[in-house]
Amino acid sequence: MGDVIVASVARWCFQHKWLVIVVWVAALLGVGAAGNTLGDAYSNAFSLKGTESSKVLELMEQVVPERSGEVDTVVWHVDSGSVRDDSVRQRIDPMLAKVAQQKDVGTVVSPYEPAGAAQISDDGRTAYATVTYTKLGNDLSDAQGRLLIDTAHTAKTEGLAVEVGGNRPSASEQPLPGLAEAVGIAAAAVVLFLALGSLFGMLMPIVTALFAVFISSSAIILLSHAMNVADFAPQLASLVGIGVGIDYALFIVTRHRKGIVGGKTPQEAAVAALDTSGRAVLFAGGTVCIALLGMFTLRLNFLNGVAVASALTVVITVAAAITLLPALLGAVGMRILSRRQRRAMAADGPRKAAVTGAAARWSSFLERHTRSLAAVAVVVMAVLSIPALSLRLGASDQGNNPTSTSTRKSFDMLADGFGPGFNGPLTILAEAPSAADQAAVDRLVTDLKSTDGIAYAARVPIKNPDGIVFVNAVPTTSPQDKATSDLIVHLRDEVVPTAEKGSSMQAYVGGQTAIVEDFSTVLFSKLPLFIGVIIVLGFVLLLIAFRSLVVPLTAAVMNLIAAAASFGMLVAIFQWGWGGSLAGRAGPIDAFLPVIMLSLLFGLSMDYQVFLVSRMHEEWVHSKDNARAVRVGLAETSRVINSAAVIMICVFFAFVLSGVRVLAMFGIGLAGAVALDAFVLRTVLVPSLMHMVGSANWWLPSWLDKRLPHLAVEPAADDSPAGGTPGDDDLRLTGTGSRAG
């Protein structure tokens, strides 16, 4: 039934090509217009119910709402003299007065006021003013962040540097999106042209992917009005959409070209391609969506929007591959082949491709040296995975921004003037309604001052009728330093009084650094459940598709190995700082990155597993010869898988150009994982293991086989067993596309 539906859709789209293309163009324009009209409502808000840092935020919003909003800083530094000099004040005071009049600004505390006397460094050369908004940073616009920076810069002069720090100003300084995507697409175009040797062959996957990405980008804007969607979700979704969109279309296009070279008409070839490789694309896209939506098991609103946005992009990408692509293939007809291939067909007629060349030689070589090659692959993956044992979760801060940005300059100025911990102060909130509790707060401040790792501690001069007291504590170490994380744990366990410790006063440790620590702790505690869910789901899907216990078990292990190796690379490059300027300032891995990367890696790895093993399984069904099945399957799919991997690597790695540290992490992590998955795991380790296991690869208990539903990922081609493959000899990385088939 499934084959009939897919084949019927492909045939209808091919025959009504111009109608289908017009519908997709209308969808592109319509959804785009709706997105532009409404504008985005991205939000990085997340709640961590039950944690101390969230309790601090809740009480601050209730008791002192004017201090619960975004807090930015205007920092200035003099090369000589003092910030107290009249010449400095004459430039700073008018500027701060203008800032105080800006939209949504609640208070501006200047170091020249009694309340801000402590906001001047000991050497008198650095000072800062706090700008507190009445709204959270997620509710402010980038224009407000840019206005604050521009206003502060009006006070600059020779010998006086003025910069701005804060979350919203930092967001407003991010480079405009588009450069990374453009570079990735250009690189993919080069690879496609080298692989296919045809201009139209190169354009089909790119046009299909671009339609899907542009429509999904606008759809995500609309989605942001219905649920919380993080501001990096559109770029992440584009990264995924371009990568899988081009790959999915490539699998179908290569199968289509092979059908034409083999003697089919363009319509017959398109229907056959969709009914074979198209079904594998549907299965692969479904697994990616399942993996992404598995993030809902974490019950963190911050990640739900990212999951839905990315899954929506994959759904639209698969829809484009199944409907728009056959219409485009109908529009170009025989021009999907290179001129040399068309001339060869005219002269010699149709011909069936023989699997020869490097792919066939490698497959035979691997069969003869199975154990040694498997050992080498295991060693490579194990060595790359070692740094993952040192994985430390945290968050990128403004100290990781490019050195040319105002927020990075202000971060460094504050660290130099007030100490490295000044950029990550801790806010300790105490519920102290009685006089005895107020005295306990004074003792707490004294204890904090004598605590190792605390550079400064003092009560914040705020009065309220509920007896809520705020204490500001500045660590001696930077926000990303492991010692700061250990300090937060120590304060909560040993220093800060709570009811559990027998105190009548209840106090909580909060602040941005504490929020990051709590988020990392909560997320890390839920990772085992998340990993278990996506591994079990993947196992069940492959079990049903290939009627085997060994194949899904191997896939699960390979996914974990690929993830460990990619995290190892991230730790070495970003956490240890081995990446140099590529990584910026060394620091922990963003806490949410492992979850999102695991979802994507699971889905992408399943893609390659499906395209590789489906051809092996098809050969096994016809020959019952495991060695032949593995050898033929690897030979006939390795070229298309490797070409698809090179495209993904180019697309993902291009995101290093985004200038955003977390996107650079995603790009390098995913590019490295795809490279290892395609060139080490699927090309070496998986086929080696399948050779060693033998016919047990395809064993399934009869009682289980009877109870499982039947799902044919890619039915056998109608020409011959050897002819059915999601990839084919038509694809290579060098040459001009002169070889048919």
Secondary structure, 3 states (H helix, E strand, C coil): CHHHHHHHHHHHHHHCHHHHHHHHHHHHHHHHHHHHHHCCCCCCCCCCCCCHHHHHHHHHHHHCHHHCCCEEEEEEEECCCCCCCHHHHHHHHHHHHHHHCCCCEEEEECCCCHHHHHHECCCCCEEEEEEEECCCHHHCCHHHHHHHHHHHHCCCECCEEEEEECHHHHHHCCCCCCHHHHHHHHHHHHHHHHHHCCHHHHHHHHHHHHHHHHHHHHHHHHHCCCCCCCCCHHHHHHHHHHHHHHHHHHHHHHHHHHHHHCCCCHHHHHHHHHHHHHHHHHHHHHHHHHHHHHHHHHCCHHHHHHHHHHHHHHHHHHHHHHHHHHHHHHHHHHHHCCHHHHHHHHHHCCCCCCCCCHHHHHHHHHHHCHHHHHHHHHHHHHHHHHHHHHCCEECCCHHHCCCCCHHHHHHHHHHHHHCHHHHCCEEEEEECCCHHHHHHHHHHHHHHHCCCCEEEEEECCCCCCCCEEEEEEEECCCCCCHHHHHHHHHHHHHHCCCHHHCCCCEEEEECHHHHHHHHHHHHHHHHHHHHHHHHHHHHHHHHHHHCCCHHHHHHHHHHHHHHHHHHHHHHHHHHCCCCHHHCCCCCCEECCHHHHHHHHHHHHHHHHHHHHHHHHHHHHHHHCCHHHHHHHHHHHHHHHHHHHHHHHHHHHHHHHHHCCHHHHHHHHHHHHHHHHHHHHHHHHHHHHHHHHHHHHHHCCCHHHHHHCCCCCCCCCCCCCHHHCCCCCCCCCCCCCCCCCC
